[in-house]
Amino acid sequence: MTTYRGEGGSVKFNKVAPASGVAQVRSWSMNVEKTEVETTDLGSGYRKYMGSLVGASGTAEIFYDAGAIASTKDFLDAINDPEDDADSVFEFYTTTDRKISFSGMITGMDISATPGEAIMGSCSFRCNGTITTSGLYTS
């Protein structure tokens, strides 16, 4: 069994494809949910379901990196777009060639600075449309 470490992951983001790397990603998480529709018929003693709408949301933590200001600025500024079409490209990598991709929007941002520590940004996002995977199920 192959196990991947979190240190192999990264995030790419941009308003248009191809996505550009977000400098110094600390962590990312994603929650995918599927709505269920009950299909139980009369006379059945057991409930039946089928899948329906799929959606996802999550968070990403990044370090502010003055050396990569263009990509970091795009990521941090995405929340400031009141007419966001939810067309930002997100790519979450588990390794160099294994990724989860989707379009979406930044829905929230927290930035914190503490004396003697790195400046951190934490953003929340929501997927918009299809979520694709590449290379995740190959050995």
Buried (B, 14 or more C-beta within 10 A) or exposed (E): EEEEEEEEBBBBBBBEEEBBBBBBBBEBEBEEEEEEEEEEEEEEEEEEEEEEEEBBBBBBBBBBBEEBEEBBEBBBEBBEEEEBEBBBBBBBBBBEEBBBBBBBBBBEBEEEEEEEEEEBBBBBBBBBEEBEEEEEEEE
